[in-house]
Each structure stands twice: as C-alpha cells, then as structure tokens.
C-alpha cells in the first residue's frame, strides 16, 4: 500500500495487509500495518456477515487502544462488482479493483458531518504482491 494525504504530492503513507479465510470460511481475518507519516498503526480485523443489519461488518483491534473498535464505532464493508467500500470512524474508503484483482485504487473521505483531517482524507493504491494459502 502506498499513498498520500491530500495536502501532499509525494507518498507519505505506506503499509500492508494480509487477508485470509478462517476455517469454514465464515470469517475473514486481516492483519495490517500502516506507516502514516511516521506514525505506525498495527491492526487485526475480523470480517463477517451481520444478519441483523444484512451487511459485512468487522471488529478491529489495534495498537492504539485496548478496546475493540467495533464497540465504539461500526465498521462495514461492501463489494459490488469492482467497487469496494469500507466505512467506519466517521470516514469511508471508496475504491475500484482492477479487472485482474491485483490493484485497488481509492481514497478515504470523511462522512458528511465529520471534519476532514489527515487521518480520514487520503488516497492509496494497494497492489497484490503475492498469494499465500494456509493448508488445513
């Protein structure tokens, strides 16, 4: 992952994520690390289907707090064709996945009632580097 805050013309955000199905494929696990202008955030996200809200919802744990972010803020995912959205913490990521599934380009923008800040307004390009499959 490489990107930049909206006030910068050079990349000042780098990072990585891994996605892997947990057994029986009911939940998707994502580990990640992002270096946001020198501030490093590490996270674990568990994504699953929320039948009550009929949406893909997730719980996020990070090195920023001892509490799961799901309890404070609702995170959701939507995938429609090549369009991917991920929302939570007062902002939404909107991106387009390339036809070959290797590149996701998009950006985070604040929700309508949230003030824009570096942490919720930036653009990124994510490139699939390798595919790793865990043996059962």
C-alpha positions as CSV (number, residue, x, y, z in Angstrom):
1,X,0.0,0.0,0.0
2,X,1.3,3.4,-1.0
3,X,-0.5,6.7,-0.8
4,X,-0.5,10.3,0.4
5,X,-2.6,12.8,2.4
6,X,-4.5,15.3,0.3
7,X,-2.0,18.1,1.2
8,X,1.0,16.2,-0.2
9,X,2.1,15.4,-3.7
10,X,4.5,12.7,-2.5
11,X,3.8,9.4,-0.8
12,X,3.7,9.8,3.0
13,X,1.7,6.6,3.7
14,X,2.9,3.0,3.3
15,X,1.7,-0.3,4.6
16,X,0.5,-3.8,4.0
17,X,-2.5,-6.1,4.8
18,X,-3.0,-9.8,4.6
19,X,-6.4,-11.4,4.1
20,X,-7.1,-15.0,4.9
21,X,-10.3,-17.0,5.5
22,X,-10.6,-18.6,8.9
23,X,-11.7,-22.3,8.9
24,X,-15.1,-23.0,7.3
25,X,-14.9,-19.5,5.6
26,X,-17.4,-17.8,7.9
27,X,-14.9,-15.1,8.8
28,X,-12.1,-13.3,7.0
29,X,-9.1,-12.2,9.0
30,X,-6.9,-9.2,8.1
31,X,-3.6,-8.3,9.6
32,X,-2.1,-5.0,8.7
33,X,0.4,-2.3,9.4
34,X,0.3,1.3,8.1
35,X,3.0,3.9,8.5
36,X,1.1,7.2,8.4
37,X,3.7,9.9,8.1
38,X,6.0,8.2,10.6
39,X,3.2,7.0,13.0
40,X,2.8,3.2,12.8
41,X,-0.6,1.6,13.4
42,X,-0.9,-2.2,13.6
43,X,-4.2,-3.9,13.4
44,X,-6.2,-7.2,13.3
45,X,-9.6,-7.1,11.7
46,X,-12.2,-9.9,11.7
47,X,-14.8,-9.5,9.0
48,X,-18.1,-11.4,9.0
49,X,-21.7,-11.2,7.9
50,X,-24.0,-9.4,10.3
51,X,-27.5,-10.9,9.6
52,X,-29.3,-8.3,11.8
53,X,-28.0,-5.4,9.6
54,X,-27.6,-7.5,6.4
55,X,-24.1,-6.2,6.0
56,X,-20.4,-7.3,6.1
57,X,-19.3,-5.9,9.5
58,X,-15.9,-6.1,11.2
59,X,-14.3,-5.8,14.5
60,X,-10.9,-4.1,14.6
61,X,-8.2,-4.4,17.2
62,X,-5.1,-2.2,17.1
63,X,-2.1,-0.9,19.0
64,X,-3.9,2.4,19.5
65,X,-6.3,1.1,22.2
66,X,-7.0,-1.9,24.4
67,X,-10.6,-1.9,23.3
68,X,-12.0,-3.4,20.1
69,X,-13.0,-0.6,17.8
70,X,-16.3,-2.4,16.9
71,X,-17.7,-1.5,20.3
72,X,-17.0,2.2,19.8
73,X,-17.6,2.5,16.0
74,X,-19.3,0.3,13.5
75,X,-17.1,-0.8,10.6
76,X,-18.7,-2.2,7.4
77,X,-17.6,-3.5,4.0
78,X,-19.4,-3.5,0.7
79,X,-18.3,-5.1,-2.5
80,X,-20.3,-4.7,-5.7
81,X,-18.5,-5.9,-8.8
82,X,-15.2,-4.0,-8.9
83,X,-16.3,-1.3,-6.4
84,X,-15.1,-1.7,-2.8
85,X,-16.2,0.4,0.2
86,X,-15.0,0.2,3.8
87,X,-16.5,2.6,6.3
88,X,-16.1,3.4,10.0
89,X,-14.7,6.0,12.4
90,X,-16.5,8.8,10.6
91,X,-15.0,8.1,7.2
92,X,-15.5,5.9,4.1
93,X,-13.0,4.3,1.7
94,X,-14.2,4.1,-1.8
95,X,-12.1,2.2,-4.3
96,X,-12.0,0.4,-7.7
97,X,-10.5,-3.1,-8.0
98,X,-8.7,-3.8,-11.3
99,X,-10.2,-6.4,-13.6
100,X,-7.4,-8.8,-12.8
101,X,-7.9,-8.3,-9.0
102,X,-4.3,-7.1,-8.4
103,X,-4.7,-3.3,-7.8
104,X,-7.2,-1.5,-5.6
105,X,-7.1,2.3,-6.0
106,X,-9.2,4.7,-3.9
107,X,-9.3,7.0,-1.0
108,X,-10.7,7.7,2.4
109,X,-13.0,10.7,2.8
110,X,-14.8,12.0,5.9
111,X,-18.5,11.4,6.4
112,X,-20.8,14.4,5.7
113,X,-20.9,15.5,9.3
114,X,-17.2,14.9,10.0
115,X,-14.4,17.4,9.6
116,X,-11.7,16.4,7.1
117,X,-8.3,15.6,8.8
118,X,-5.2,13.8,7.7
119,X,-6.4,10.6,9.2
120,X,-9.7,10.5,7.3
121,X,-8.8,12.1,4.0
122,X,-6.1,10.4,1.9
123,X,-5.6,8.4,-1.3
124,X,-3.9,5.0,-1.6
125,X,-3.0,2.3,-4.2
126,X,-2.9,-1.2,-2.9
127,X,-1.1,-3.8,-5.1
128,X,-1.4,-7.6,-4.5
129,X,2.1,-8.8,-4.1
130,X,1.7,-12.5,-3.5
131,X,-0.9,-15.1,-2.7
132,X,-0.4,-17.2,0.3
133,X,-2.7,-20.1,1.2
134,X,-2.7,-21.8,4.6
135,X,-3.0,-25.6,4.4
136,X,-5.8,-27.1,6.5
